[in-house]
Amino acid sequence: MFKIGDYVRFIDEKREGYITKIIDAASVGVTDEDGFEIPVAISNLTYVHGHHSNADTANNAAPLTKKADEAFVGDGVYLAVAEDSKASVVAHFTLVNRSSYQLLATLKTEKGSTFKGDFAGIIQPKSSVQIYTANLGDLDNWPSFTFQILFFSSGNVAPKKPLELQKRFKSKDFSGAKNQVAEINKYGWLIRLDEAPLVIDAQKLKESFFSVKEEKPKVAKPASEADLHIEKLRDDHHFLSQSEILEIQLKKFQEILDAAIVHQMSSIVFIHGVGNGTLRNHIHKVVSKHPQVRTFMDARKEKFGYGATEVVFNG
């Protein structure tokens, strides 16, 4: 039985990809390395050997030998979410254990009052296991996640309370910068699962009521059309190299894109010109992966030709 995250090959053509959606009992959605999700009959698919997830071997993982003089680490359980190297719209979820405990973990998802057990296994100390795969472009339709974790150690360590955490992911969870995750050797978003409970200092809370709050700088709402031509951004553009020009244009593009999202604009047009297509391609690459962008297209060809891109945000 195929499931989300399986790597498959089409029987009738030379195409491979990940299953990212279960459409019905007879068909699924397969996302290829170009990021396109294709509906296909299950009968037209076969597994690709050698692409088993780490979750398949979790229960067989060999225990790690801990050095006698190594300090015991009591916390550090994370969920790493990283894009697949072949298909960027495919996101792999990896449970990262940086603690000295052996974890007995389960993941159950729920959508429309239907529950599904997606993972159950053992994660050794200072190791990681891939537990789930989803389509980043379909984030609004993701199920809610329930993580349950037991902490085990054979050493002289006081018992630790089990962890149960319910999580429903939103676009803001993936709007920040990605960081290098050493355990999976990839850039991704790292989410702490065993975060210590917030301790409220009553005295500081009391003092805050009487302190003068500094106003945070407000982000100006951008115009509906943003011109990224370098002569509109810098007076000294004649003295800049092509690489410096591109860097300035991309920085300005990112600032305006972020501001448009902050002000919940429905759409915005970026005027980048035609040129050699480098700036246009960079812009399209960024917005194609952005979780808060619904779609993008060439803007008003009768006015801009192919020199502008309209970006439409999630409503």
Secondary structure, DSSP 8 states (H G I E B T S, - for coil): ---TT-EEEESSSS-EEEEEEE-SSSEEEEE-TTS-EEEEEGGGEEE-TT---GGGGGGG-------TT-------EEEEEEE-SS-TTEEEEEEEE-SSSEEEEEEEEEETTEEEEEEEEEE-TTEEEEEEEEEGGGGGG--EEEEEEEEE-SSS------EEEEE---GGGGSS--EEETTTTEEEEEEESS-------HHHHHHHHHS------------SEEE--HHHH-TTGGG--HHHHHHHHHHHHHHHHHHHHHTT-SEEEEE--STTSHHHHHHHHHHHH-TTEEEEEE--HHHHTTSEEEEEE--
